[in-house]
Amino acid sequence: MKTDISIAEEGTYNMYSNQQTQEDDDNFGTQGRRIKQKKEFEQKVSKTYHGSKALELYLQSYQLILWKQCHTLVHSIGLPPELEIVVKDLWSLQLRRIGIGNEESDLHSSQETSQPDTSDCENHEGRERLSRSKAIPKLIDSLGHCYLGMLLLRLPISLGDLHRWAYREDVPYFRAVRHVPAEMREKLPARYLAALDSQTRQKVSFFPEIALMALLVVVVKIYHPFDSIDRHPRTLSDPGVLAVNWDHWCKVQQEYEFRETAGDTLGHGNEVKVTEADSFKLSGHQIDEYLDWFEKSFIDEERARKHPRGYPDQLLDMFPTGRPGMSTNTRVSPAVQHQDDEEALQRKLKAVQGSLKVRGVTSDSDDATKDGDTVNRIGSFYKRYRKVEELSPAAKAFHEAAAKSVAIKLPSLLVAVQQIEHKLLSWRRKRLKADEESDRNEAASLIDM
């Protein structure tokens, strides 16, 4: 038997054998003898890439998703075109960290070393491989590239805005792997396919926006606490002269949050939050919306037709995807959605501002009441929350809205607020200590006189 090895188009090896033929005369007179038939076999060619070729294909797929995100941000949401240039430069720096596009690193890797000590070389190569593996980006890093580009261009875009666009699928992120062509997905290993899927894990990060939001929460707790204790400012110019009606605020906030579901719709971005228990409460129209979203996000009809797994087309046609009358583009454009959000926000602000009440002003000379009790000033009885369970309904609603605006979870915001409170208390102790020392020095100087 003659065996040959050839290289397939995908760069993998294909082993096959050519069966040696014999003439009928060679088998003459072999009756009664058992002849072992030589069967022709062919080894299956693996379509999945491995090693450096798989990494290169993964980076190309990641780059395609990153380009689609930038293209959407510029042409659909309306950000300046310079964002694509900045993100492209950031992506080039990322590739250099991985070792692609760096001529110097390629040159050093191709040169032979003259040092006799191989252990140092092995350690260096091991550290270099570890550094490269850490530099390989995940899907969440694509939004990081876009956000860094916005910061470098000084655009007034917050983490909450970017999170909302990704959550509503205005920017490709959820199940972003479906934006990669099927020919490329078939050749990617499973671990790279998983890296291009949505990341649901969330780590506590203390960006400047989160620190500012935590500081804002502290200020609100000082001037507009969530309890029912009466507090009085000293003058009408005091920042705490107006009191927030938190019951009315919660009602307005709830109407603002569920404004998209008022017309018997799920609302953009709410499909991913639907649970099994919610399915019993959905209307017929909402179920159609959810199934349309599920079909678009998870079902690859082209792949099902290409790999039917033995099912004939006649059977697949009995269970068609889609539904009669379903529009191919039922989503509102990001520009129109942004305009609707701004109008809803303005209505919310007017409703909240219209419910503000003026607190009674009490000067310093009236600190003591007729009963001899002291007047509660703005900032007194400050409440510190360490756990979510400690929050009152109004406090929880406010903290949830604050956490959502900076794209973090409620427990993460509480941690950030606790850190700000700890820093403020440390600063206050140092300030009091410095004032006491200054008073002692001043008193000592007067005695010496």
Helices and strands as residue ranges (DSSP letters): E 2-7, E 13-18, G 24-27, H 51-75, H 82-98, H 103-110, H 118-135, H 139-152, H 159-167, G 176-179, H 182-185, H 190-195, H 208-223, E 242-243, H 246-257, G 271-273, G 278-280, H 284-298, H 301-306, H 313-316, H 334-353, E 357-358, G 364-366, G 388-390, H 393-405, H 410-448
